[in-house]
Amino acid sequence: SALAHAGAAFQDSAASAFHAASERLPDASLTLLAATPRLLSGLAPALDTLRALRPRDAARFVDACAHAVLADSRVTDEEVTMLRAVCVALDAPLPRLS
């Protein structure tokens, strides 16, 4: 949710980005959370939880995040920073965003 909101100019944009990511994780039950200060404060604990993913699942999650970033064909500095944090937390390479 935080990544979907990061590059979204409008709520519809965030929903589209979240949907693009969700499609990459069909077995997961995901809900777009509202963009609130609490959402960003929950990012660090969420990354701690994600560190428990197996490498294959971590790679799938990073792929989903990249699809969220690319959903509107525009990549912001905030999106790249957030995606980089996810990759560092999961010990996964940063995907090409082109």
N, C-alpha and C positions, 0 to 999 in steps of 0.2 A: 504494500500500500504506500509506504513512504517513497519508494522509487517511482511508482506510478504518478504520484503527486508532484515529485521533484521537477519534472519538466513540463508539467501541464499548465497551460495558460487558463484553461477552463475545466470545470468538473467533468464535462463530457470527454475531454482529452485524457484525464486521469482514468476514467472508466475504460476507454479504448486501450490505453496502455496496460491496465490491469488485465483486461480480457486477453490481450495478446500474450501476456505472460502466463495466464491461467491455461490457455490452450496448450502450452508446452508441458504442463503438469496435469494431465487429464485424470490421474488417480487421486489428486489432492482436492479437498473441499476448501475452497478459498473464498474469502469475502473482502471486498474493498472497504477499508476503514476510512473514516472521515479524516481530512487533513486538519489535525489539531496539534498543539504543542505536545500533548501526551503521546501522539504517534511518534514523533521524533525522539522523545525521551525513552521510548520503548525499543528503539533501534539496537542499542548495545545489548540489552538482554536477549533480544531476538537473535542477534548474531551469535551470542553464547550458545543458544539452543541449536542453531544451525551447524555449529562446529561438530556436533555429534553425528552429522550425516556421513554415510559411507562415501568414498570418493566418487563413485558413479552417480549417486544421488546429488552430491554437491555440484558436479558438472552439469547435471540437468537443471538444477536450481539457478546456476549462473547463466545458463542458456536462456532460461525463462526471463531472468532479469534483463539480459541483453535485448530480448524481444520487447520488453516493456520500454526500454530506452529508445529503441528504433521505431516504435509504433507510429510516431508522428513524423518520421523522416527528419527529425531535428534532434541534435544531441547537445545538451547544455552542460556547462561546467559542473553544475550541481549533480546532474545525473552521473557523469563520469566519476566524480569524487565518491558518490555513494556506491556505485558499482565497484569501484576500486576497493572500497572498504569491505564489501561483501567478498570479493576475491581474496583479499588478504586474510580475512577471518576464516575462509574455507580452504586456504592454501591452494587456490585454483588460479590458473592464468587468466588475465584480463582478455576477454574476447575482442576480436577486431570489430569495430563499430562502423563499418562502411558498407 
